[in-house]
C-alpha cells in the first residue's frame, strides 16, 4: 500500500506543482487588491485604536508579500480570521465582498479543483500503469494459489497427494472455506460431480494438486 501511495504521489507531482502555482497566482491577485483597498482601511482602524495588542496587524496588508501571508493565514490556513477580517468587515461591511471572494476562489474553488484533478490523475495513472497492474495480478495469483493449496491439503484426508470424489464431496459439505470457494464459482451440490470431471483432466479418478489449483484458479 505504501508503494502504491508513493507511486501515485510521484505521478501527481506535476499536477500538484501547477496547482500550487495557480493557487499562488490567485492569492497574489487578491493580495494586490487588498493592498490597494484594505490597507488604507486598516490604517484608519489602527488610528481609532483597533488591534492595540497586535504589532503585526497594522502592516498585515501593507505590501503584496505581507498580504499574501495574511490571506494564506486567514483564509487558507483558517487562522486569525476573527482577528483581522471580522473587525474590518464590521467597520466596512462592503469589504466582505473581498474576503468572501478570496474564500470562494481559493478554498471552495481552487483547492477543491486541485483535489478533483489529483484524484482524476491518480485514476488515470492507475489505469495506464500496466507494469504495476501486472505485478498486482501476479501477487493475487500467488496468494490465491497458496490458498487453494491449503484447501487441497485439507481435502486430501489420507495425504496421498491426490483427491478422490468422496473426499471432495465430504469437503464440500463440511469445509467452510471450500464451500465459500464453490459459492464464488456458482457450484452447488448438484454440480459437484461435473466439477470433479472438469478437475480430473486425465480421467484417473483422482485429482492431483496441480489439476485442482489450475482448474479452480481459472
C-alpha positions in Angstrom: 0.0 0.0 0.0 2.9 2.4 0.8 4.4 1.6 -2.6 1.1 2.4 -4.3 0.8 5.7 -2.4 4.4 6.8 -3.3 3.8 5.9 -6.9 0.6 8.0 -7.0 2.3 10.9 -5.3 5.1 10.7 -7.9 2.7 10.6 -10.8 0.7 13.6 -9.4 3.8 15.7 -8.7 3.4 17.9 -11.8 -0.3 18.3 -11.2 0.4 19.4 -7.6 3.1 21.8 -8.7 0.9 23.6 -11.2 -1.9 23.6 -8.7 0.3 25.4 -6.3 1.3 27.9 -9.0 -2.3 28.6 -9.8 -3.2 29.0 -6.1 -0.3 31.4 -5.6 -1.2 33.5 -8.6 -4.8 33.9 -7.5 -3.8 34.6 -3.9 -1.3 37.2 -5.2 -4.1 38.8 -7.3 -6.3 39.1 -4.3 -3.2 40.4 -2.3 -2.8 43.3 -4.8 -6.4 44.2 -4.4 -6.1 44.0 -0.6 -3.0 46.3 -0.6 -4.9 49.0 -2.6 -8.3 48.7 -0.9 -7.9 47.0 2.5 -4.7 48.5 3.7 -5.9 52.1 3.9 -8.9 51.0 5.9 -6.7 49.1 8.2 -4.7 52.3 8.9 -7.9 54.1 9.7 -8.9 51.4 12.1 -5.5 51.4 13.7 -5.7 55.1 14.3 -9.0 54.5 16.0 -7.4 52.1 18.5 -8.1 48.8 16.8 -5.6 45.9 17.4 -3.7 47.6 20.3 -2.0 44.3 21.3 -1.1 43.2 17.8 2.1 44.6 16.3 1.7 42.7 13.0 -1.9 43.7 12.3 -1.2 47.4 11.1 1.1 46.1 8.4 -0.9 43.0 7.5 -1.8 44.4 4.1 1.0 46.9 3.7 2.7 45.0 0.8 1.8 42.2 -1.6 4.1 39.8 0.2 2.5 40.6 3.6 -1.0 40.5 2.1 -0.2 37.1 0.6 0.9 35.8 4.0 -2.2 37.3 5.7 -4.5 35.8 3.2 -2.9 32.4 3.4 -3.0 32.6 7.2 -6.6 33.9 7.4 -8.3 32.1 4.5 -6.3 29.0 3.5 -5.0 28.0 7.0 -8.1 29.3 8.7 -6.1 31.0 11.4 -6.9 34.5 12.9 -10.0 35.0 10.7 -11.7 36.8 13.5 -8.7 38.8 14.4 -8.2 40.6 11.0 -11.2 40.0 8.8 -14.0 40.4 11.3 -13.1 43.9 12.6 -12.6 45.2 9.0 -16.0 43.8 7.8 -17.7 45.2 10.9 -16.4 48.6 10.2 -16.8 48.4 6.4 -19.4 45.7 5.5 -18.7 46.0 1.8 -15.2 44.6 2.3 -17.0 41.2 2.9 -17.1 41.0 -0.9 -13.3 40.8 -1.0 -12.9 38.3 1.9 -15.7 36.1 0.7 -14.3 36.3 -2.8 -11.0 35.1 -1.6 -12.7 32.3 0.4 -14.8 31.2 -2.6 -12.0 31.3 -5.2 -9.2 29.8 -3.1 -10.8 27.3 -0.7 -14.0 26.3 -2.5 -12.7 26.9 -5.9 -9.0 26.2 -6.5 -8.4 23.8 -3.6 -11.4 21.6 -4.3 -10.5 21.7 -8.0 -7.0 20.6 -7.1 -8.4 17.6 -5.1 -10.6 16.6 -8.1 -7.7 16.9 -10.6 -5.3 14.9 -8.3 -7.9 12.1 -7.9 -8.5 12.1 -11.7 -4.8 12.0 -12.4 -4.3 9.2 -9.9 -7.1 7.2 -11.5 -5.6 7.8 -15.0 -2.1 6.8 -13.8 -3.5 3.6 -12.3 -5.3 2.7 -15.5 -2.3 3.2 -17.7 0.3 1.7 -15.3 0.4 -1.8 -17.0 3.5 -2.9 -15.2 2.0 -2.2 -11.8 -1.2 -3.9 -12.8 0.7 -7.0 -14.0 2.6 -7.0 -10.7 -0.7 -6.9 -8.7 -2.2 -9.7 -10.8 0.9 -11.8 -10.2 0.7 -11.1 -6.4 -3.0 -12.1 -6.4 -2.3 -15.3 -8.4 0.4 -16.4 -5.9 -1.9 -15.6 -2.9 -4.9 -17.4 -4.3 -3.0 -20.4 -5.5 -1.4 -20.7 -2.0 -5.0 -20.6 -0.5 -6.1 -23.3 -2.9 -3.1 -25.4 -2.0 -4.1 -25.2 1.7 -7.6 -26.2 0.8 -6.4 -29.2 -1.2 -4.2 -30.3 1.7 -7.2 -30.3 4.0 -9.4 -32.2 1.4 -6.7 -34.8 1.0 -7.6 -36.7 4.1 -5.3 -39.7 3.5 -2.3 -37.5 2.5 -2.0 -39.4 -0.8 -1.2 -36.3 -2.8 -4.5 -36.7 -4.7 -8.2 -36.2 -4.0 -11.0 -38.6 -4.8 -14.6 -37.7 -5.4 -15.8 -38.9 -2.0 -13.1 -36.7 -0.4 -14.2 -33.8 -2.5 -17.9 -34.4 -1.6 -17.2 -34.6 2.1 -15.2 -31.3 1.9 -18.0 -29.6 0.0 -20.4 -30.4 2.9 -18.1 -29.8 5.9 -15.2 -27.5 4.9 -16.4 -23.8 5.1 -13.5 -22.3 3.2 -14.0 -24.8 0.3 -17.8 -24.1 0.3 -17.1 -20.4 0.1 -14.9 -21.0 -2.9 -17.6 -23.2 -4.6 -20.1 -20.4 -3.9 -17.9 -17.9 -5.7 -17.7 -20.3 -8.7 -21.5 -20.8 -8.5 -21.1 -24.5 -8.0 -23.8 -26.3 -5.8 -24.1 -29.9 -4.7 -25.7 -30.9 -8.0 -22.8 -29.6 -10.0 -20.1 -31.1 -7.8 -19.7 -34.3 -9.8 -19.4 -32.3 -13.0 -16.8 -30.1 -11.3 -14.8 -33.3 -10.4 -14.9 -34.4 -14.0 -13.5 -31.0 -15.0 -10.8 -31.2 -12.4 -9.9 -34.8 -13.4 -8.5 -33.9 -16.8 -6.6 -37.2 -17.2 -9.6 -39.4 -16.2 -7.6 -41.1 -13.5 -10.4 -41.0 -11.0 -8.4 -38.7 -8.7 -7.3 -35.1 -8.8 -3.8 -34.0 -8.0 -2.9 -30.6 -6.6 -1.8 -29.2 -9.9 -5.1 -30.1 -11.6 -7.1 -28.8 -8.6 -5.3 -25.5 -8.3 -5.1 -24.7 -12.0 -8.8 -25.5 -12.7 -10.2 -23.7 -9.7 -8.0 -20.6 -10.1 -9.1 -20.1 -13.7 
